[in-house]
Amino acid sequence: MDISRKLGILVFCAVPAIVGGGIVYAIFGNYAPVFIYEILLLLVAFGIISK
């Protein structure tokens, strides 16, 4: 996988991080679930990139 494809995957994961983080905060009302959501999203993104 070349570098441009890896960067594209990171950008593709950044949009759900921003929008999803806001949705998770609106549902739960504090930042702890948002951090968990962001960490899970990072693990998935790094898992895809490491292939």
Order of alpha helices (4+ residues) and beta strands (2+ residues): alpha-alpha
